[in-house]
Amino acid sequence: MRLIESKDNALFKRVQRLAHDKRELDGGDQLIWLEGIHLCQMWLERRGLPELAVFEMDRHSDELLELARFLPGHSSVTFNATLMNAVSQVGQGQGIGFIVRVPRGQVWTAPTKRAILLDQVQDPGNVGTVLRTAVAVGLEAVYLTPGCASVWSQKVLRSAQGAHFSIQIHEQVDGVALLEKAALPVLVTSLGPDAQDLYESSLPDQGIWVFGNEGQGVSPALLTKANQCLFIPQAPGVESLNVAIATALCLYEQRRQHSR
């Protein structure tokens, strides 16, 4: 396994760019940086070998040794601690990172079961948490309109904790076209006068949930496609919930109603 110790090394510079969300495209794919034992393990389990594995010199653990056992030597390198700290995006690095290849711009297909459409949700932490929740309740897919945070950014990857590899994800989706094409009920969170209490409503077993921008909510064009507009009851004086929290409450209420 080759040791790299110079900040002028071309491979180090490439890893550093990817770790700071500098886009690199290769054919029809995007190359990204995954950091940490959990994300790297998930990638190996669900997607296979990385393009490159980077280990930190003198960092040893049973989990790192197990990861290294599955990786061919020619696709692995070692950085000294200074270089690893320079690429790390977390406070306490775990001594491992992968460069991996993800498909870019896949053609989306309409869902046939429960799914989510995120409408201009801009906060990476919210997007990542929604992905993680969607996997937890067994959703088929998550769709994102233009204006949403990039699902492959470092902040979204950290928030989602491997959810990317367990669900269909489609970015840059025309939300109106998706809702028109899918033969499913559309459920929208709204504070409008026609919205019904989530906990007093009968929710369909399958459907597309639409959750909107942190400040503006769901766009008017998507609201017109709603079969049900729902609100989450709150204490007086509280305007709204965080979109990731609202998503979790809605999805688990739907699951509760149909778990029997």
C-alpha positions in Angstrom: 0.0 0.0 0.0 1.6 3.2 -1.2 2.4 5.9 1.5 1.8 9.5 0.6 3.3 12.2 2.8 3.5 15.3 0.6 0.8 17.9 0.2 2.1 18.5 -3.3 1.2 15.0 -4.4 -1.3 15.0 -7.2 -3.4 12.2 -5.7 -3.6 14.0 -2.4 -4.8 17.2 -4.1 -7.5 15.2 -6.0 -8.8 13.6 -2.8 -8.8 17.0 -1.1 -10.8 18.6 -3.9 -13.4 15.8 -3.7 -13.6 16.0 0.1 -14.5 19.7 -0.2 -17.3 19.0 -2.7 -15.4 20.0 -5.8 -17.3 18.2 -8.5 -15.4 15.6 -10.6 -17.1 13.9 -13.5 -15.9 10.8 -15.3 -18.0 9.9 -18.3 -21.6 9.7 -17.1 -20.7 9.3 -13.5 -19.7 11.6 -10.6 -16.8 10.8 -8.3 -17.4 11.6 -4.6 -15.6 11.2 -1.2 -17.0 9.0 1.5 -15.5 9.3 4.9 -15.8 7.1 8.0 -16.0 3.4 8.7 -19.8 3.1 8.5 -20.2 4.8 5.1 -17.3 2.8 3.7 -18.7 -0.5 5.0 -22.1 0.4 3.6 -20.6 1.1 0.2 -18.7 -2.3 0.2 -21.9 -4.2 1.2 -24.3 -2.5 -1.3 -22.2 -1.2 -4.2 -18.8 -3.1 -4.2 -15.2 -1.9 -4.5 -14.3 1.8 -4.4 -12.2 3.6 -7.0 -9.7 4.3 -4.3 -9.4 3.6 -0.6 -7.4 6.0 1.6 -6.2 4.9 5.0 -4.5 7.0 7.7 -0.9 5.9 8.6 -0.6 4.4 12.1 -4.4 4.3 12.6 -5.3 0.7 13.4 -8.5 -1.0 14.6 -10.2 -4.3 14.0 -12.8 -2.6 11.7 -10.1 -0.9 9.6 -8.2 -4.2 9.3 -11.4 -5.9 8.2 -12.1 -3.3 5.6 -8.5 -3.5 4.3 -8.9 -7.3 3.9 -11.5 -6.8 1.1 -9.6 -4.2 -0.8 -6.9 -4.9 -3.5 -3.6 -3.3 -2.7 -3.4 -1.4 -6.0 -6.6 0.5 -5.2 -5.5 1.6 -1.7 -3.1 4.3 -0.4 -2.0 5.6 3.0 -1.9 9.2 4.0 0.1 10.5 7.0 -1.9 12.0 9.8 -1.3 15.6 8.6 -2.7 14.9 5.1 -5.6 12.9 6.5 -6.6 15.7 8.7 -6.4 18.1 5.7 -9.1 16.1 3.9 -11.2 15.1 6.8 -14.7 16.7 7.0 -15.5 15.5 10.6 -14.2 16.5 14.0 -12.9 13.1 14.9 -11.7 11.3 11.8 -11.8 7.5 11.7 -8.8 6.9 9.5 -10.6 5.7 6.3 -12.2 7.3 3.2 -13.3 6.1 -0.2 -13.4 7.7 -3.6 -16.5 6.1 -5.3 -18.4 6.4 -8.5 -22.1 7.3 -8.5 -24.4 7.5 -11.5 -25.3 11.0 -12.6 -28.5 12.2 -14.1 -30.4 8.9 -14.1 -33.8 9.0 -15.9 -36.5 8.8 -13.2 -39.5 6.5 -13.3 -42.7 7.2 -11.3 -43.1 5.3 -8.1 -45.6 2.6 -7.6 -45.6 2.6 -3.8 -44.9 5.1 -1.0 -42.4 7.8 -2.0 -41.3 11.3 -1.1 -41.0 14.4 -3.2 -38.8 17.1 -1.7 -39.6 20.6 -3.1 -36.6 23.0 -2.9 -35.5 21.7 0.5 -32.2 23.6 0.8 -30.6 22.5 4.1 -28.3 19.5 3.6 -29.0 18.2 7.1 -32.7 18.2 6.4 -32.2 16.3 3.1 -29.9 13.7 4.7 -32.3 13.2 7.6 -35.3 12.7 5.3 -33.3 10.1 3.3 -32.5 8.2 6.5 -36.1 8.3 7.7 -37.4 7.2 4.3 -35.2 4.1 4.5 -36.3 3.4 8.1 -39.9 3.2 7.1 -39.3 1.2 3.9 -40.1 3.8 1.2 -39.5 3.0 -2.4 -37.9 6.2 -3.6 -37.1 9.9 -2.9 -37.4 12.6 -5.6 -35.9 16.0 -5.4 -36.8 19.1 -7.4 -34.3 21.6 -8.7 -33.2 23.9 -5.8 -32.8 21.1 -3.3 -29.4 20.5 -1.7 -27.2 18.1 -3.6 -27.7 14.6 -2.2 -24.1 13.7 -2.8 -22.6 16.6 -0.8 -20.6 15.8 2.2 -23.1 17.2 4.7 -26.0 15.2 3.2 -23.9 12.1 3.2 -23.0 12.5 6.8 -26.6 13.2 7.8 -28.0 10.2 5.9 -25.5 7.7 7.3 -25.6 5.3 4.4 -29.3 5.7 3.4 -28.1 6.6 -0.1 -27.3 3.0 -0.8 -30.6 1.5 0.3 -33.2 3.6 -1.7 -33.8 5.0 -5.1 -32.8 8.7 -5.3 -33.6 11.0 -8.2 -32.5 14.6 -8.4 -33.6 17.5 -10.7 -37.1 16.1 -11.0 -40.0 18.1 -12.5 -42.3 17.8 -9.5 -45.6 18.5 -11.5 -44.7 15.9 -14.1 -43.9 13.3 -11.4 -47.2 13.8 -9.7 -49.1 13.7 -12.9 -47.4 10.5 -14.1 -47.7 8.6 -10.8 -51.0 6.9 -10.3 -50.9 7.5 -6.6 -52.6 9.8 -4.1 -50.6 13.0 -3.3 -50.3 14.0 0.3 -49.0 17.5 1.0 -48.2 19.2 4.3 -49.8 22.6 4.4 -51.0 25.3 6.9 -53.8 26.4 4.5 -57.4 26.7 5.6 -58.4 23.4 3.9 -55.7 21.4 5.7 -56.8 18.5 8.0 -55.3 17.3 11.2 -52.8 14.6 10.4 -53.9 12.5 13.4 -57.6 12.7 12.6 -57.2 11.9 8.9 -57.4 8.5 7.2 -54.2 8.2 5.2 -53.9 5.9 2.1 -51.6 2.9 2.4 -49.6 4.1 -0.7 -49.0 7.6 -1.9 -46.5 10.4 -2.6 -45.7 12.7 0.2 -44.7 16.3 -0.8 -42.6 18.3 1.7 -41.6 21.9 0.8 -38.9 24.5 1.3 -38.0 25.4 4.8 -39.3 29.0 4.5 -41.9 28.9 1.7 -43.3 25.5 2.1 -44.7 23.5 -0.9 -44.9 25.5 -4.1 -48.4 26.5 -5.4 -48.0 24.3 -8.5 -47.6 21.2 -6.4 -50.3 22.2 -3.9 -52.8 22.1 -6.7 -52.0 18.4 -7.3 -52.8 17.4 -3.7 -55.4 14.8 -2.8 -55.0 15.5 0.9 -53.6 18.6 2.6 -52.5 17.9 6.1 -51.2 19.8 9.1 -49.4 18.6 12.2 -51.1 20.1 15.4 -48.8 22.2 17.5 -48.9 24.4 20.6 -50.3 27.9 20.2 -47.7 30.4 18.9 -45.6 27.8 17.1 -45.5 28.6 13.3 -44.1 25.4 11.9 -41.9 22.3 12.4 -38.5 21.6 10.9 -39.2 19.8 7.6 -37.2 16.7 8.5 -39.2 16.4 11.8 -42.5 16.9 10.0 -41.5 14.2 7.4 -40.8 11.7 10.2 -44.1 12.4 12.0 -46.1 12.0 8.7 -44.4 8.8 7.6 -44.7 7.1 10.9 -48.3 8.1 11.3 -49.0 6.5 7.9 -47.1 3.4 9.0 -49.0 3.2 12.3 -52.4 3.4 10.5 -51.5 0.5 8.2 -49.2 -1.6 10.4 -52.2 -3.8 11.4 
